[in-house]
Amino acid sequence: MAADARDPLTAMETRTDASTRALPAPEPLPLADTSTPYDLPPPAVHGCWYPSVDPGGRYVAFICDRAGVPQLWTGPVDGEEVRLLDADPHPVTEVSWSPDGRWIAYTTAPEGGELTRVLCVRPDGTGRHLLAGGEPGTSARLGCWQHDGSAVAVTVTDSAPSGQPLPAHPGPAGASHPARRAGRDGRAVLLEPGRPRPGPAGGAGSGRTVSAEEPEARALSAYLVDPEGVAAPVLLASERGAANQRVCDISRDGRFALVYRGPRGRREALVVRTGDRVVTSTLPVADGDPWVGGFSPDAGTLWLRSDGGREHAALVAAHLDPRGHLLGTTVAAERPDCGLELLALGRDGRRAVLAWNVRGVSELETTVLTAAPPPGGGPAGVPSPRTAPAGAARTVELPHEVVTRIAPTADPDAPVVALSGSRRHPGVWWLPHGLPLRTPWSSRDEDAFPAGRTPVRPMPMSPVARDGLTLGGWYYRAPGRSPGEPAPCVLHLHGGPEEQERPVLEPLYLELLGRGLDVFAPDVRGSSGHGRSFVDADLGTGRFDAINDVADCAAHVMVRGLADPRRMAVMGRSYGGYLVMASLVWHPDLFRTGVAVCGMSDFATFFAGTEPWIAQSAAHKYGHPEHDRDLLRSLSPMSRVDALRAPVLAVHGEHDTNVPPGESEQFVRAARERGLEAELLLLRHEGHDFRRADNRRLFRRTAADWMERHLAD
């Protein structure tokens, strides 16, 4: 793997003079303390996830929904006492305990929406304050801590109101240029308006700086923020017109920052010198978990989870010179038929915990980080990668199928992990020397299922598409059904499309199975977990093939004798919701009904209404709203809505700015105008993801009632 030949720096601001202006630095805002000891017994069915461990390795900060909404909690790895640190009703999405133990930083989603903010609180619940994201229309995301705990990285983003320009951006010597618009003209987000940005020639890793004369549609600016509020924020990177940005690590000497950026399918890791914000190296990294790696203690090696030039992601060592320039890369750990899904570096920077995705099931191992000497060459001619022998690796047995998060502790052989599986709710486990111990505050396996619900272990399936591509998925058979009896079946489609169907406990499936409905959850082309070629197989006109994959998956379970051809339904959320609407109009006689959750019905209105940074990232996956307008019109369900024959239920969160509710509203309205039964369930205080327990229950029951009624004999 060599440095990426593309130039990612067309919008990266790396100057420190007055001609560069990033977003205003975050200002801490004190908030009322809302923490409380929680001695009430938790409900039997609850989830715990996203753990982060204190420096001593004995206490965990985590997200838990035992009070009905995902909130910030702490508890010991081996005790039952828990404490609620933030009782506000805004869902918590990420958590990070500082290396010095003084603070816990976390991200919340006010009203369940997409504009998040970053807060800090002391482990005893005092000192709660807002770090970033409190200004109207802005958003903030959590980055890494400095290794001494003195500051935490946050990325602040702005968002102009629909149709409104951003303020003029000053150029050199105070010159002013007309502002680029936020990208909304009533039809589509204009992702690439204006002329190319001026700047000296030079590729990635050349050590050049880039002029920031011309304003862009939006900006992301990453800062190091002192949680005490004593030191001024330090700007690490700023980028205009960006799709994504997160600071994943700061070298121990403070000289370099690892910045994760880029749109879906083209993620990159930048090595940025913190002193002058010069980007010294650029390397491709894998999609999925944004915590893609970190520096060795001496900053001579950058460890990355990368699929650059590869079918499956591997652990890659990027060798750097003292100025941060790339000398070469070696592959430290790889598997021929599966990818590295999660990478967590140990506290000492010399060990790592790796989670491999093996056909949807996680395999966990700990390994010593041993970087082989870099191959010959240098910054002027970066050589091809070679494979380095892996360090001593040890496999860790898991009690459940899927690892969703790894939290290293002071003991490299005792990580904390978040686990989920087909027979349990998400929980946090402590793995001292390979012994899996469930934390006492996580729900027990025997409590995973509500009364009257029977555990179902899914069967792996491998449908073959009409063009010969092998697909994947899992089939859930309703309890009590005889093996040879064709069943009413719900085909459920995940989002992304780069997500993957995993054998984890899905309460929606439990609800459907409890009504006597089978569930088939396939991976159509575009899904992750099957290699880079599979992920890219739906690009461009390949999306028509993805729509056909849905029909081919339905045919597969019919031919197998599992599903009743007369009682098939289709359901999905986000991109899966789009596929529901597309399947109903491309294959109108195949499904008896459909339930579309937060789906896009028309790409033109989607790009016009979504957040600008989402549009920027989505353009690579779906097509450019201007350059590919005809293709996107052809792929939009609204363009074929006259073919719709089946009744449809749409579900949406009222605060969804990822896929705005208008996408569901216009499809339901069009169905009603054609005399079809169509309903819309709009969930209050929810965004693109439904996080509140009462809303999730309402959604599941409404969808199951709809399916049960329309699939009845």
Buried (B, 14 or more C-beta within 10 A) or exposed (E): BBBBEBBBBBBBBBBEEEBBBBBEBBEBEEBEBBBEEBEEEBEBBBBBBBBBBBBEBBBBBBBBBBBBBBBBBBBBBEEEEBBBBBBBBBBBBBBBBBBBBBBBBBBBBBBBBBBBBBBBBBBEBEBBBBBBBBBEEBBBBBBBBBBEBBBBBBBBBBBBEEEEBBEEBBBEEEEEEEBBBBBBBEEBBBBBBBEEBEBEEEBBBBBBBBBBBBBBBBBBBBBBBBBEBEEEBBBBBBBBBBBBBBBBBBBBEBBBBBBBBBBBBBBBBBBBBBEEBBBBBBBBBBBBBBBBBBBBBEBBBBBBBBBBEBBBBBBBBBBBBEBBBBBBBBBBBBBEEBBBBBBBBBBEBBBBBBBBBBEBBBBBBBBBBBBBEBBEBEBEEBBEBEEBEBBEEEEBEBBBBBBBBBBBBBEBBBBBBBBBBBBBBBBBBBBBEEEBBBBBBBBEBEBBBEEEBEBBEBEEBEBEBEEEBEBBBBBBBBEEBEEEEBBBBBBBBBBBBBBBBBBBBBBBBBBBBBBBBBBBBBBBBBBBBBBBEBBBBBBEEEBBBBBBBBBBBBBBBBEEEBBBEEBBBBBBBBBBBBBBBBBBBBBBEBBBBBBBBBBBBBBBBBBBBBBBBBBBBBBBBBBBBBEBBEBBEBBBBBBBBEBBBBBBBBBBBBBBBBBBBBBBBBBBBBBBEEEBEBBBBBBEBBBBBBBBBEBBBBBBEBBBEBBBEBBEE
